[in-house]
Amino acid sequence: MSVRNLVGRMIPGDLKYYMYSLNYYWEDIRRYKKYSNGYLSPNKEKILLGKIIVTYHIIEKGLTMPDMRPGFGKDALHTLIGLCHTYIGKQCNQQDDHFTHAVKLLNEYVRVHKALQFSLDPLLLEKIKALSERTKVMDTCSQLGCDNDEYFRHADSPFRDFAFSRHSIRNFINKPVDRELILKAVEIAQKSPSSCNRQPNRVYILENRENIQWLLESQKGNRGFGQMIDKVIVLTAEVGVFNGFTERNEAFLNSGMYAMSLLYGLHYYRIGAVSLAYVRVSREDDKKLRALCGIPDSEVVSMLIGCGHVPGKLSIASSPRYKVDKIVKVVS
Ligand SMILES: Cc1cc2nc3c(=O)[nH]c(=O)nc-3n(C[C@H](O)[C@H](O)[C@H](O)COP(=O)(O)O)c2cc1C
């Protein structure tokens, strides 16, 4: 027997498992640490742009809130202006659609407040004007406004129209969503593909007001509209059906695909819905949610979906997308 085999036999199975898996997890950690925005390279173009998008999205969402609070988002506005100047200073691409959208959104913020005859802080106005002049982006970008019928007018349309008509909804009326409708939407989501048809996805529907309120407070990404959400859907995936380190991300991948189908299912049944990230829920609250819903330790919680009925008139964040040629590379 070779020395290698001998040593291999002497190492307990569990330890071997951890040693092999470390390679894979280490590669995940390495890549994430090197390229994601929380760590070492705060000034790289992609990272700056990511921060610009996240920050302008706060303003964009604020502008669509049913009870928009004039003068909202002061910190986010100053942060966004600062990020834009850093972006320009680093010679990043000022033609990027998201960069120009950020400046247009700042201009839109000013326009909306002018229309409301609300006096904004002169320093803020000055800074927005200076940024517009520096970038030569003087126009605005309005958010989408529509009524309920218009929003769902493509619910039965061919898929292209249907898909383009779905948006995240952050404005709901005080009317309970029929549980049966959600279950019908889940039936559609059940048709999602899954790795080897292992169907790891599980769905928990929170109906109790107090539980919903508690979870949304913990979630944190629903300020200004969470109180209007009627039901919260918790999406999880069972890790137990996966095998080996190479499948370590499959639970989240399958759950993401499932979530999209469910969002389409809800849209089809004319239920407004918004995805809610599960990334800021503390470990303690994760435990609490698991106990509350009976979510076993073997499942990962991937995200939440808040849903409710859509009001007669509503405003929707425009959330522009990159053009296809920006993100596709054909390798022929
Ligand atoms: C995983 C995930 C997490 C999200 N979390 C939040 C959130 O916490 N709060 C929120 O208002 N929107 C959230 N969204 C919605 C996105 O902001 C939205 O999908 C994006 O801006 C595109 O807009 P659209 O859905 O209207 O097309 C999330 C979306 C995804 C996919």
The ligand as a MOL file (V3000), in Angstrom:
LIG
                    3D

  0  0  0     0  0            999 V3000
M  V30 BEGIN CTAB
M  V30 COUNTS 31 33 0 0 0
M  V30 BEGIN ATOM
M  V30 1 C -33.1120 38.4580 -4.9700 0
M  V30 2 C -33.8180 39.7860 -5.0430 0
M  V30 3 C -33.9310 40.5540 -3.8990 0
M  V30 4 C -34.6340 41.7640 -3.9330 0
M  V30 5 N -34.7900 42.4820 -2.7820 0
M  V30 6 C -35.5290 43.6020 -2.7780 0
M  V30 7 C -35.7680 44.2930 -1.5570 0
M  V30 8 O -35.2990 43.9010 -0.4990 0
M  V30 9 N -36.5500 45.3970 -1.6110 0
M  V30 10 C -37.1010 45.8540 -2.7770 0
M  V30 11 O -37.8120 46.8590 -2.7430 0
M  V30 12 N -36.8820 45.2160 -3.9590 0
M  V30 13 C -36.1200 44.1000 -3.9800 0
M  V30 14 N -35.9140 43.4140 -5.1520 0
M  V30 15 C -36.5570 43.8820 -6.3800 0
M  V30 16 C -35.5640 44.5570 -7.3100 0
M  V30 17 O -35.2610 45.8340 -6.8340 0
M  V30 18 C -36.1980 44.6160 -8.7090 0
M  V30 19 O -36.4480 43.3040 -9.1430 0
M  V30 20 C -35.2940 45.3010 -9.7300 0
M  V30 21 O -35.1190 46.6540 -9.4120 0
M  V30 22 C -35.8900 45.2060 -11.1360 0
M  V30 23 O -37.1580 45.7910 -11.1790 0
M  V30 24 P -38.4700 45.0010 -11.6250 0
M  V30 25 O -38.6160 43.7870 -10.7340 0
M  V30 26 O -39.5880 45.9830 -11.4270 0
M  V30 27 O -38.3130 44.6010 -13.0520 0
M  V30 28 C -35.1920 42.2250 -5.1460 0
M  V30 29 C -35.0470 41.4440 -6.3060 0
M  V30 30 C -34.3760 40.2430 -6.2530 0
M  V30 31 C -34.2660 39.4110 -7.5020 0
M  V30 END ATOM
M  V30 BEGIN BOND
M  V30 1 1 1 2
M  V30 2 1 2 3
M  V30 3 2 2 30
M  V30 4 2 3 4
M  V30 5 1 4 5
M  V30 6 1 4 28
M  V30 7 2 5 6
M  V30 8 1 6 7
M  V30 9 1 6 13
M  V30 10 2 7 8
M  V30 11 1 7 9
M  V30 12 1 9 10
M  V30 13 2 10 11
M  V30 14 1 10 12
M  V30 15 2 12 13
M  V30 16 1 13 14
M  V30 17 1 14 15
M  V30 18 1 14 28
M  V30 19 1 15 16
M  V30 20 1 16 17
M  V30 21 1 16 18
M  V30 22 1 18 19
M  V30 23 1 18 20
M  V30 24 1 20 21
M  V30 25 1 20 22
M  V30 26 1 22 23
M  V30 27 1 23 24
M  V30 28 2 24 25
M  V30 29 1 24 26
M  V30 30 1 24 27
M  V30 31 2 28 29
M  V30 32 1 29 30
M  V30 33 1 30 31
M  V30 END BOND
M  V30 END CTAB
M  END
